Amino acid sequence: MPVSPLPDGELAYSYFPDNYRWSHGVLIALGGAPWGGAEIDEINRIGLRLKNHVGDDIAWFNEWAGEAERIENIGHAEAARGHNITAASYLMRAAHYYHVGERFSQPKTDETQAAYKRGVDAFRKGAELNKALRLEHVEIPYEGTSLPGIIVHADQQPGKKGPIMLFLDGFDVTKEIQYFRGIPEMVKRGISVLLLDGPGNGEAIRFRNLMLHHETERHAGAAYDFLAARPEFDPQRIGIMALSLGGYYAPRAASMDQRFACCISWGPEWDYHTKWQQRLARIERGEVLSLSVPWQHLLWVFGVQTKEEAFKRLEGFKLDGVIQKMRCPYLLVHGEGDQQAPFEHAQNMINASGSTNKHMKIFKREEGGYHHCQVDNVTIGMTYMADWVAEVLKAGQ
């Protein structure tokens, strides 16, 4: 399938200017650098090896997995020398590279699954070695099984319960990738975060066969129950956020389960069913699209074989008639140059939301962060959201 080039006059860093998806993937990796998820030199070396293989997703996987393995091995060697903090930094970067490299792989293979698992394990080992990060791996009871999550703990005032945000994945990311979307910025402001692989995402689909569904309140509610029972968190200050397709997940959950204290859509997603019908029709016509992963990812997350089956599963992924039930404070963050989600979807969502405290932030071309989920400048997107959450949840109290 032809892949959309970036538009003329593009201001964002574009490593592969003739391939939107690959450039977007590099930006995801680079965007984690401020929080220990990347080194520019390492990514550039991957990119240089890929310059003559643009569009070859097998080559993409091999180069990212190869560099991740090299970095991971250094991490284990440093740990053996007793250099735990250094080891953790290598292992965390390796985890990010493994997962960035695996995202495009369709169909999944034993090799890609193994690389993904190495990323999960490297992240966990890094968390164990650098205890200052205060990362806790947890299992959230869910409908007879459990969902894997990571609590990123913030400092709290002695004897007081603190706020926490539930942060769900999007369509094609993982809880480990999510950490490098700037979660430490929340923590700096006194806000803990639970990163969760819900059905259709991360470990939940790869290792537990839990497929995507539209009733996000089922697993979000389970996570709320888990957090509300923890002695360090305030049940009245548990919020929810998610990015990309999570722009649907979070408001769906907050509208259907009104225990959540606030909600953030990091990117709009008004009608995912219609969007995919339009996308696949355009692909059949030979048009180029700006997609973050190959379109076959859609079939995989639902566990189906045909687009018709996928359309049936997508029927519930609509916010009209749902978001009107929202009552908590609501923030929608969007970029005016987003090539995956049109402004019309954002406008529909903010207009329809039943919240009386709602705000839409549009990042403009001149300030940066104007692409999908601020992939071109994650810092300004996340710091804006973290400040909003700190004010809404009064994190300093």
ZATORGU-674119 format. One record per residue (C-alpha): chain; residue number from 1; z, x, y; residue in three letters. Coordinates in steps of 0.1 Angstrom, whole numbers, padded with zeros to 4 digits. Layout:
! ZATORGU-674119
+-----+-----+-------+-------+-------+------+
| mol | seq |    up |  east | north | type |
+-----+-----+-------+-------+-------+------+
|   A | NUM |     Z |     X |     Y |  ala |
...
+-----+-----+-------+-------+-------+------+
! end
This chain:
! ZATORGU-674119
+-----+-----+-------+-------+-------+------+
| mol | seq |    up |  east | north | type |
+-----+-----+-------+-------+-------+------+
|   A |   1 |  0000 |  0000 |  0000 |  met |
|   A |   2 | -0008 |  0014 |  0035 |  pro |
|   A |   3 |  0023 |  0023 |  0055 |  val |
|   A |   4 |  0026 |  0015 |  0092 |  ser |
|   A |   5 |  0023 |  0044 |  0116 |  pro |
|   A |   6 |  0046 |  0046 |  0145 |  leu |
|   A |   7 |  0033 |  0031 |  0178 |  pro |
|   A |   8 |  0017 |  0051 |  0206 |  asp |
|   A |   9 |  0042 |  0064 |  0231 |  gly |
|   A |  10 |  0070 |  0065 |  0206 |  glu |
|   A |  11 |  0101 |  0081 |  0220 |  leu |
|   A |  12 |  0122 |  0083 |  0188 |  ala |
|   A |  13 |  0121 |  0115 |  0167 |  tyr |
|   A |  14 |  0093 |  0110 |  0142 |  ser |
|   A |  15 |  0091 |  0136 |  0114 |  tyr |
|   A |  16 |  0062 |  0119 |  0097 |  phe |
|   A |  17 |  0044 |  0101 |  0126 |  pro |
|   A |  18 |  0018 |  0085 |  0104 |  asp |
|   A |  19 |  0044 |  0069 |  0080 |  asn |
|   A |  20 |  0070 |  0046 |  0094 |  tyr |
|   A |  21 |  0090 |  0043 |  0062 |  arg |
|   A |  22 |  0093 |  0081 |  0057 |  trp |
|   A |  23 |  0102 |  0087 |  0093 |  ser |
|   A |  24 |  0127 |  0059 |  0092 |  his |
|   A |  25 |  0142 |  0076 |  0061 |  gly |
|   A |  26 |  0145 |  0109 |  0078 |  val |
|   A |  27 |  0163 |  0093 |  0107 |  leu |
|   A |  28 |  0188 |  0076 |  0084 |  ile |
|   A |  29 |  0196 |  0111 |  0070 |  ala |
|   A |  30 |  0197 |  0128 |  0104 |  leu |
|   A |  31 |  0218 |  0099 |  0119 |  gly |
|   A |  32 |  0247 |  0109 |  0097 |  gly |
|   A |  33 |  0250 |  0144 |  0112 |  ala |
|   A |  34 |  0277 |  0136 |  0138 |  pro |
|   A |  35 |  0300 |  0124 |  0109 |  trp |
|   A |  36 |  0293 |  0151 |  0084 |  gly |
|   A |  37 |  0263 |  0135 |  0066 |  gly |
|   A |  38 |  0236 |  0160 |  0074 |  ala |
|   A |  39 |  0226 |  0194 |  0086 |  glu |
|   A |  40 |  0193 |  0196 |  0106 |  ile |
|   A |  41 |  0182 |  0228 |  0088 |  asp |
|   A |  42 |  0187 |  0213 |  0054 |  glu |
|   A |  43 |  0167 |  0182 |  0062 |  ile |
|   A |  44 |  0140 |  0202 |  0079 |  asn |
|   A |  45 |  0136 |  0223 |  0048 |  arg |
|   A |  46 |  0131 |  0191 |  0028 |  ile |
|   A |  47 |  0106 |  0179 |  0053 |  gly |
|   A |  48 |  0086 |  0211 |  0053 |  leu |
|   A |  49 |  0082 |  0208 |  0015 |  arg |
|   A |  50 |  0071 |  0172 |  0019 |  leu |
|   A |  51 |  0045 |  0178 |  0047 |  lys |
|   A |  52 |  0016 |  0179 |  0022 |  asn |
|   A |  53 |  0029 |  0150 |  0001 |  his |
|   A |  54 |  0034 |  0122 |  0027 |  val |
|   A |  55 |  0036 |  0088 |  0010 |  gly |
|   A |  56 |  0043 |  0102 | -0025 |  asp |
|   A |  57 |  0077 |  0086 | -0032 |  asp |
|   A |  58 |  0082 |  0106 | -0064 |  ile |
|   A |  59 |  0079 |  0138 | -0043 |  ala |
|   A |  60 |  0103 |  0123 | -0018 |  trp |
|   A |  61 |  0129 |  0117 | -0045 |  phe |
|   A |  62 |  0124 |  0151 | -0061 |  asn |
|   A |  63 |  0128 |  0171 | -0029 |  glu |
|   A |  64 |  0159 |  0152 | -0017 |  trp |
|   A |  65 |  0175 |  0153 | -0051 |  ala |
|   A |  66 |  0168 |  0190 | -0054 |  gly |
|   A |  67 |  0183 |  0198 | -0021 |  glu |
|   A |  68 |  0213 |  0175 | -0028 |  ala |
|   A |  69 |  0219 |  0193 | -0061 |  glu |
|   A |  70 |  0217 |  0227 | -0044 |  arg |
|   A |  71 |  0243 |  0216 | -0017 |  ile |
|   A |  72 |  0265 |  0199 | -0043 |  glu |
|   A |  73 |  0266 |  0231 | -0064 |  asn |
|   A |  74 |  0277 |  0250 | -0034 |  ile |
|   A |  75 |  0304 |  0224 | -0028 |  gly |
|   A |  76 |  0317 |  0228 | -0064 |  his |
|   A |  77 |  0317 |  0266 | -0061 |  ala |
|   A |  78 |  0337 |  0264 | -0029 |  glu |
|   A |  79 |  0362 |  0241 | -0045 |  ala |
|   A |  80 |  0366 |  0266 | -0073 |  ala |
|   A |  81 |  0375 |  0292 | -0047 |  arg |
|   A |  82 |  0402 |  0269 | -0033 |  gly |
|   A |  83 |  0382 |  0262 | -0001 |  his |
|   A |  84 |  0387 |  0224 | -0003 |  asn |
|   A |  85 |  0377 |  0214 |  0032 |  ile |
|   A |  86 |  0345 |  0235 |  0030 |  thr |
|   A |  87 |  0337 |  0221 | -0004 |  ala |
|   A |  88 |  0342 |  0185 |  0008 |  ala |
|   A |  89 |  0317 |  0190 |  0037 |  ser |
|   A |  90 |  0291 |  0202 |  0012 |  tyr |
|   A |  91 |  0298 |  0174 | -0012 |  leu |
|   A |  92 |  0297 |  0147 |  0014 |  met |
|   A |  93 |  0263 |  0159 |  0026 |  arg |
|   A |  94 |  0250 |  0161 | -0009 |  ala |
|   A |  95 |  0261 |  0125 | -0015 |  ala |
|   A |  96 |  0241 |  0114 |  0016 |  his |
|   A |  97 |  0210 |  0133 |  0005 |  tyr |
|   A |  98 |  0211 |  0119 | -0030 |  tyr |
|   A |  99 |  0212 |  0083 | -0017 |  his |
|   A | 100 |  0186 |  0088 |  0010 |  val |
|   A | 101 |  0163 |  0103 | -0016 |  gly |
|   A | 102 |  0168 |  0076 | -0042 |  glu |
|   A | 103 |  0162 |  0046 | -0019 |  arg |
|   A | 104 |  0124 |  0045 | -0023 |  phe |
|   A | 105 |  0124 |  0048 | -0061 |  ser |
|   A | 106 |  0108 |  0017 | -0077 |  gln |
|   A | 107 |  0111 |  0012 | -0106 |  pro |
|   A | 108 |  0145 |  0029 | -0111 |  lys |
|   A | 109 |  0145 |  0054 | -0139 |  thr |
|   A | 110 |  0172 |  0073 | -0158 |  asp |
|   A | 111 |  0166 |  0102 | -0135 |  glu |
|   A | 112 |  0170 |  0082 | -0103 |  thr |
|   A | 113 |  0200 |  0065 | -0116 |  gln |
|   A | 114 |  0216 |  0098 | -0125 |  ala |
|   A | 115 |  0209 |  0112 | -0090 |  ala |
|   A | 116 |  0224 |  0081 | -0075 |  tyr |
|   A | 117 |  0255 |  0085 | -0097 |  lys |
|   A | 118 |  0258 |  0121 | -0087 |  arg |
|   A | 119 |  0259 |  0109 | -0051 |  gly |
|   A | 120 |  0287 |  0085 | -0058 |  val |
|   A | 121 |  0307 |  0112 | -0076 |  asp |
|   A | 122 |  0301 |  0138 | -0049 |  ala |
|   A | 123 |  0313 |  0115 | -0022 |  phe |
|   A | 124 |  0344 |  0106 | -0042 |  arg |
|   A | 125 |  0351 |  0143 | -0049 |  lys |
|   A | 126 |  0347 |  0151 | -0013 |  gly |
|   A | 127 |  0372 |  0124 | -0004 |  ala |
|   A | 128 |  0397 |  0138 | -0028 |  glu |
|   A | 129 |  0394 |  0173 | -0014 |  leu |
|   A | 130 |  0396 |  0164 |  0023 |  asn |
|   A | 131 |  0426 |  0141 |  0024 |  lys |
|   A | 132 |  0425 |  0141 |  0062 |  ala |
|   A | 133 |  0396 |  0117 |  0060 |  leu |
|   A | 134 |  0420 |  0092 |  0044 |  arg |
|   A | 135 |  0394 |  0076 |  0021 |  leu |
|   A | 136 |  0406 |  0053 | -0007 |  glu |
|   A | 137 |  0383 |  0041 | -0035 |  his |
|   A | 138 |  0392 |  0006 | -0045 |  val |
|   A | 139 |  0380 | -0022 | -0068 |  glu |
|   A | 140 |  0378 | -0057 | -0054 |  ile |
|   A | 141 |  0384 | -0085 | -0079 |  pro |
|   A | 142 |  0353 | -0107 | -0080 |  tyr |
|   A | 143 |  0344 | -0136 | -0103 |  glu |
|   A | 144 |  0356 | -0120 | -0135 |  gly |
|   A | 145 |  0346 | -0085 | -0126 |  thr |
|   A | 146 |  0351 | -0063 | -0096 |  ser |
|   A | 147 |  0331 | -0047 | -0067 |  leu |
|   A | 148 |  0335 | -0010 | -0057 |  pro |
|   A | 149 |  0347 | -0003 | -0022 |  gly |
|   A | 150 |  0360 |  0025 |  0000 |  ile |
|   A | 151 |  0388 |  0019 |  0025 |  ile |
|   A | 152 |  0386 |  0043 |  0054 |  val |
|   A | 153 |  0421 |  0042 |  0068 |  his |
|   A | 154 |  0430 |  0045 |  0105 |  ala |
|   A | 155 |  0463 |  0056 |  0118 |  asp |
|   A | 156 |  0487 |  0028 |  0125 |  gln |
|   A | 157 |  0519 |  0023 |  0145 |  gln |
|   A | 158 |  0550 |  0026 |  0122 |  pro |
|   A | 159 |  0561 | -0008 |  0109 |  gly |
|   A | 160 |  0531 | -0026 |  0122 |  lys |
|   A | 161 |  0501 | -0040 |  0104 |  lys |
|   A | 162 |  0467 | -0029 |  0116 |  gly |
|   A | 163 |  0432 | -0044 |  0120 |  pro |
|   A | 164 |  0404 | -0038 |  0095 |  ile |
|   A | 165 |  0367 | -0045 |  0093 |  met |
|   A | 166 |  0348 | -0054 |  0061 |  leu |
|   A | 167 |  0315 | -0036 |  0063 |  phe |
|   A | 168 |  0288 | -0049 |  0039 |  leu |
|   A | 169 |  0256 | -0031 |  0030 |  asp |
|   A | 170 |  0222 | -0042 |  0040 |  gly |
|   A | 171 |  0191 | -0047 |  0019 |  phe |
|   A | 172 |  0186 | -0011 |  0007 |  asp |
|   A | 173 |  0216 |  0010 |  0016 |  val |
|   A | 174 |  0249 |  0019 |  0000 |  thr |
|   A | 175 |  0286 |  0021 |  0009 |  lys |
|   A | 176 |  0282 |  0059 |  0009 |  glu |
|   A | 177 |  0253 |  0058 |  0034 |  ile |
|   A | 178 |  0272 |  0032 |  0054 |  gln |
|   A | 179 |  0301 |  0057 |  0059 |  tyr |
|   A | 180 |  0277 |  0080 |  0078 |  phe |
|   A | 181 |  0266 |  0051 |  0101 |  arg |
|   A | 182 |  0296 |  0062 |  0123 |  gly |
|   A | 183 |  0326 |  0046 |  0105 |  ile |
|   A | 184 |  0348 |  0074 |  0119 |  pro |
|   A | 185 |  0342 |  0059 |  0153 |  glu |
|   A | 186 |  0360 |  0028 |  0142 |  met |
|   A | 187 |  0389 |  0048 |  0128 |  val |
|   A | 188 |  0393 |  0068 |  0161 |  lys |
|   A | 189 |  0400 |  0034 |  0177 |  arg |
|   A | 190 |  0426 |  0024 |  0153 |  gly |
|   A | 191 |  0404 |  0002 |  0131 |  ile |
|   A | 192 |  0403 |  0007 |  0094 |  ser |
|   A | 193 |  0371 | -0002 |  0075 |  val |
|   A | 194 |  0364 | -0014 |  0040 |  leu |
|   A | 195 |  0329 | -0004 |  0028 |  leu |
|   A | 196 |  0318 | -0026 |  0000 |  leu |
|   A | 197 |  0289 | -0026 | -0024 |  asp |
|   A | 198 |  0283 | -0063 | -0028 |  gly |
|   A | 199 |  0260 | -0080 | -0053 |  pro |
|   A | 200 |  0225 | -0066 | -0050 |  gly |
|   A | 201 |  0237 | -0033 | -0034 |  asn |
|   A | 202 |  0248 |  0001 | -0044 |  gly |
|   A | 203 |  0268 |  0004 | -0076 |  glu |
|   A | 204 |  0271 | -0033 | -0080 |  ala |
|   A | 205 |  0235 | -0037 | -0090 |  ile |
|   A | 206 |  0228 | -0003 | -0104 |  arg |
|   A | 207 |  0258 | -0001 | -0128 |  phe |
|   A | 208 |  0272 | -0036 | -0130 |  arg |
|   A | 209 |  0240 | -0057 | -0130 |  asn |
|   A | 210 |  0252 | -0079 | -0102 |  leu |
|   A | 211 |  0222 | -0093 | -0085 |  met |
|   A | 212 |  0217 | -0103 | -0048 |  leu |
|   A | 213 |  0226 | -0139 | -0038 |  his |
|   A | 214 |  0227 | -0158 | -0005 |  his |
|   A | 215 |  0263 | -0170 | -0007 |  glu |
|   A | 216 |  0279 | -0140 |  0009 |  thr |
|   A | 217 |  0311 | -0158 |  0015 |  glu |
|   A | 218 |  0319 | -0154 | -0023 |  arg |
|   A | 219 |  0323 | -0116 | -0023 |  his |
|   A | 220 |  0333 | -0115 |  0014 |  ala |
|   A | 221 |  0361 | -0140 |  0007 |  gly |
|   A | 222 |  0372 | -0120 | -0023 |  ala |
|   A | 223 |  0374 | -0089 | -0001 |  ala |
|   A | 224 |  0394 | -0108 |  0025 |  tyr |
|   A | 225 |  0419 | -0119 | -0001 |  asp |
|   A | 226 |  0423 | -0083 | -0013 |  phe |
|   A | 227 |  0428 | -0070 |  0022 |  leu |
|   A | 228 |  0452 | -0098 |  0033 |  ala |
|   A | 229 |  0474 | -0089 |  0003 |  ala |
|   A | 230 |  0477 | -0053 |  0014 |  arg |
|   A | 231 |  0509 | -0045 |  0034 |  pro |
|   A | 232 |  0492 | -0023 |  0059 |  glu |
|   A | 233 |  0466 | -0049 |  0071 |  phe |
|   A | 234 |  0471 | -0079 |  0094 |  asp |
|   A | 235 |  0455 | -0110 |  0078 |  pro |
|   A | 236 |  0449 | -0123 |  0114 |  gln |
|   A | 237 |  0428 | -0092 |  0123 |  arg |
|   A | 238 |  0403 | -0089 |  0095 |  ile |
|   A | 239 |  0367 | -0089 |  0108 |  gly |
|   A | 240 |  0333 | -0086 |  0091 |  ile |
|   A | 241 |  0301 | -0067 |  0100 |  met |
|   A | 242 |  0269 | -0056 |  0082 |  ala |
|   A | 243 |  0236 | -0041 |  0092 |  leu |
|   A | 244 |  0199 | -0050 |  0087 |  ser |
|   A | 245 |  0198 | -0078 |  0061 |  leu |
|   A | 246 |  0235 | -0077 |  0067 |  gly |
|   A | 247 |  0226 | -0094 |  0100 |  gly |
|   A | 248 |  0225 | -0125 |  0077 |  tyr |
|   A | 249 |  0254 | -0115 |  0054 |  tyr |
|   A | 250 |  0281 | -0112 |  0080 |  ala |
|   A | 251 |  0274 | -0144 |  0100 |  pro |
|   A | 252 |  0269 | -0164 |  0068 |  arg |
|   A | 253 |  0303 | -0152 |  0055 |  ala |
|   A | 254 |  0321 | -0157 |  0089 |  ala |
|   A | 255 |  0306 | -0192 |  0092 |  ser |
|   A | 256 |  0315 | -0204 |  0057 |  met |
|   A | 257 |  0349 | -0186 |  0056 |  asp |
|   A | 258 |  0365 | -0190 |  0090 |  gln |
|   A | 259 |  0395 | -0167 |  0082 |  arg |
|   A | 260 |  0375 | -0138 |  0096 |  phe |
|   A | 261 |  0387 | -0128 |  0131 |  ala |
|   A | 262 |  0354 | -0115 |  0144 |  cys |
|   A | 263 |  0318 | -0109 |  0132 |  cys |
|   A | 264 |  0290 | -0084 |  0140 |  ile |
|   A | 265 |  0254 | -0087 |  0131 |  ser |
|   A | 266 |  0240 | -0052 |  0133 |  trp |
|   A | 267 |  0204 | -0064 |  0136 |  gly |
|   A | 268 |  0192 | -0100 |  0133 |  pro |
|   A | 269 |  0181 | -0119 |  0102 |  glu |
|   A | 270 |  0175 | -0156 |  0109 |  trp |
|   A | 271 |  0152 | -0167 |  0081 |  asp |
|   A | 272 |  0147 | -0141 |  0054 |  tyr |
|   A | 273 |  0128 | -0165 |  0031 |  his |
|   A | 274 |  0100 | -0171 |  0056 |  thr |
|   A | 275 |  0100 | -0134 |  0067 |  lys |
|   A | 276 |  0092 | -0123 |  0031 |  trp |
|   A | 277 |  0066 | -0150 |  0026 |  gln |
|   A | 278 |  0048 | -0137 |  0057 |  gln |
|   A | 279 |  0053 | -0101 |  0047 |  arg |
|   A | 280 |  0038 | -0105 |  0012 |  leu |
|   A | 281 |  0009 | -0126 |  0025 |  ala |
|   A | 282 |  0001 | -0097 |  0050 |  arg |
|   A | 283 |  0003 | -0072 |  0022 |  ile |
|   A | 284 | -0022 | -0092 |  0001 |  glu |
|   A | 285 | -0045 | -0091 |  0031 |  arg |
|   A | 286 | -0043 | -0053 |  0032 |  gly |
|   A | 287 | -0023 | -0052 |  0064 |  glu |
|   A | 288 |  0001 | -0024 |  0071 |  val |
|   A | 289 |  0038 | -0032 |  0075 |  leu |
|   A | 290 |  0069 | -0015 |  0088 |  ser |
|   A | 291 |  0092 | -0017 |  0058 |  leu |
|   A | 292 |  0122 |  0005 |  0051 |  ser |
|   A | 293 |  0116 |  0006 |  0013 |  val |
|   A | 294 |  0087 | -0004 | -0010 |  pro |
|   A | 295 |  0083 | -0042 | -0012 |  trp |
|   A | 296 |  0091 | -0041 | -0050 |  gln |
|   A | 297 |  0127 | -0035 | -0041 |  his |
|   A | 298 |  0128 | -0073 | -0034 |  leu |
|   A | 299 |  0121 | -0081 | -0070 |  leu |
|   A | 300 |  0146 | -0056 | -0083 |  trp |
|   A | 301 |  0176 | -0068 | -0062 |  val |
|   A | 302 |  0170 | -0103 | -0076 |  phe |
|   A | 303 |  0163 | -0092 | -0112 |  gly |
|   A | 304 |  0129 | -0110 | -0112 |  val |
|   A | 305 |  0094 | -0101 | -0121 |  gln |
|   A | 306 |  0072 | -0121 | -0097 |  thr |
|   A | 307 |  0071 | -0128 | -0060 |  lys |
|   A | 308 |  0073 | -0165 | -0067 |  glu |
|   A | 309 |  0106 | -0160 | -0085 |  glu |
|   A | 310 |  0118 | -0140 | -0055 |  ala |
|   A | 311 |  0108 | -0167 | -0030 |  phe |
|   A | 312 |  0129 | -0192 | -0050 |  lys |
|   A | 313 |  0159 | -0169 | -0048 |  arg |
|   A | 314 |  0153 | -0164 | -0010 |  leu |
|   A | 315 |  0154 | -0201 | -0002 |  glu |
|   A | 316 |  0191 | -0199 |  0007 |  gly |
|   A | 317 |  0187 | -0169 |  0031 |  phe |
|   A | 318 |  0185 | -0190 |  0062 |  lys |
|   A | 319 |  0211 | -0192 |  0090 |  leu |
|   A | 320 |  0200 | -0225 |  0106 |  asp |
|   A | 321 |  0226 | -0251 |  0097 |  gly |
|   A | 322 |  0251 | -0224 |  0088 |  val |
|   A | 323 |  0257 | -0202 |  0118 |  ile |
|   A | 324 |  0265 | -0233 |  0139 |  gln |
|   A | 325 |  0298 | -0235 |  0119 |  lys |
|   A | 326 |  0309 | -0201 |  0133 |  met |
|   A | 327 |  0340 | -0201 |  0154 |  arg |
|   A | 328 |  0351 | -0165 |  0156 |  cys |
|   A | 329 |  0340 | -0140 |  0183 |  pro |
|   A | 330 |  0305 | -0129 |  0175 |  tyr |
|   A | 331 |  0284 | -0098 |  0185 |  leu |
|   A | 332 |  0247 | -0094 |  0177 |  leu |
|   A | 333 |  0233 | -0059 |  0183 |  val |
|   A | 334 |  0195 | -0054 |  0184 |  his |
|   A | 335 |  0169 | -0029 |  0196 |  gly |
|   A | 336 |  0139 | -0040 |  0217 |  glu |
|   A | 337 |  0116 | -0018 |  0197 |  gly |
|   A | 338 |  0128 | -0030 |  0162 |  asp |
|   A | 339 |  0097 | -0031 |  0140 |  gln |
|   A | 340 |  0115 | -0049 |  0112 |  gln |
|   A | 341 |  0131 | -0078 |  0130 |  ala |
|   A | 342 |  0116 | -0096 |  0160 |  pro |
|   A | 343 |  0136 | -0105 |  0191 |  phe |
|   A | 344 |  0129 | -0142 |  0184 |  glu |
|   A | 345 |  0152 | -0140 |  0154 |  his |
|   A | 346 |  0180 | -0125 |  0175 |  ala |
|   A | 347 |  0176 | -0152 |  0201 |  gln |
|   A | 348 |  0177 | -0180 |  0176 |  asn |
|   A | 349 |  0209 | -0166 |  0160 |  met |
|   A | 350 |  0228 | -0161 |  0193 |  ile |
|   A | 351 |  0217 | -0195 |  0206 |  asn |
|   A | 352 |  0227 | -0213 |  0174 |  ala |
|   A | 353 |  0260 | -0196 |  0168 |  ser |
|   A | 354 |  0289 | -0221 |  0171 |  gly |
|   A | 355 |  0312 | -0194 |  0186 |  ser |
|   A | 356 |  0323 | -0199 |  0222 |  thr |
|   A | 357 |  0328 | -0161 |  0225 |  asn |
|   A | 358 |  0294 | -0146 |  0216 |  lys |
|   A | 359 |  0273 | -0118 |  0230 |  his |
|   A | 360 |  0240 | -0101 |  0223 |  met |
|   A | 361 |  0235 | -0065 |  0231 |  lys |
|   A | 362 |  0198 | -0053 |  0233 |  ile |
|   A | 363 |  0193 | -0016 |  0234 |  phe |
|   A | 364 |  0164 | -0008 |  0257 |  lys |
|   A | 365 |  0136 |  0018 |  0253 |  arg |
|   A | 366 |  0148 |  0039 |  0282 |  glu |
|   A | 367 |  0184 |  0043 |  0269 |  glu |
|   A | 368 |  0176 |  0049 |  0232 |  gly |
|   A | 369 |  0189 |  0032 |  0201 |  gly |
|   A | 370 |  0160 |  0008 |  0205 |  tyr |
|   A | 371 |  0148 |  0008 |  0169 |  his |
|   A | 372 |  0161 | -0010 |  0138 |  his |
|   A | 373 |  0199 | -0009 |  0138 |  cys |
|   A | 374 |  0198 |  0020 |  0163 |  gln |
|   A | 375 |  0185 |  0043 |  0136 |  val |
|   A | 376 |  0171 |  0065 |  0165 |  asp |
|   A | 377 |  0206 |  0069 |  0180 |  asn |
|   A | 378 |  0233 |  0057 |  0158 |  val |
|   A | 379 |  0261 |  0070 |  0180 |  thr |
|   A | 380 |  0254 |  0046 |  0210 |  ile |
|   A | 381 |  0251 |  0017 |  0186 |  gly |
|   A | 382 |  0283 |  0023 |  0167 |  met |
|   A | 383 |  0304 |  0033 |  0197 |  thr |
|   A | 384 |  0293 |  0001 |  0215 |  tyr |
|   A | 385 |  0304 | -0020 |  0184 |  met |
|   A | 386 |  0336 | -0001 |  0179 |  ala |
|   A | 387 |  0347 | -0006 |  0215 |  asp |
|   A | 388 |  0339 | -0043 |  0211 |  trp |
|   A | 389 |  0360 | -0046 |  0179 |  val |
|   A | 390 |  0389 | -0027 |  0194 |  ala |
|   A | 391 |  0390 | -0051 |  0223 |  glu |
|   A | 392 |  0386 | -0083 |  0202 |  val |
|   A | 393 |  0411 | -0072 |  0175 |  leu |
|   A | 394 |  0433 | -0054 |  0201 |  lys |
|   A | 395 |  0435 | -0024 |  0178 |  ala |
|   A | 396 |  0461 | -0006 |  0200 |  gly |
|   A | 397 |  0487 | -0033 |  0196 |  gln |
+-----+-----+-------+-------+-------+------+
! end
